[in-house]
Amino acid sequence: MKRLGTVLHRSGLRNLILRGDEVKPDNVSGSLPKLNSVVVDKALNRIGTIGSVFGPVNHPYFLVKGFKQIPDSEIRALVNERVYIR
């Protein structure tokens, strides 16, 4: 399990915007998580998948598409929480 980042806010009904935790030097090409990787919270509950990566290469942002079965209240509770990928 690898830390992905911190949830900044919601975007739309089921989408989350994250700020990636890992800062990489400009001259080193690090490996970013792959699209459609499963994102989990600290209790290992599946939240959604990575839908997009954007922003600066050394400190990217991620769009996480939440699963339909996750209640809206749980999506709202994830703001300012750290999330991880498997």
Buried (B, 14 or more C-beta within 10 A) or exposed (E): EEEBBBBBEBEEEBBBBBBBBBEBEEEEEEEBBEEEBBBBBEEEEBBBBBBEBEEEEBEBBBBBBBBEEBEEEEBEEBEEEBBBBE
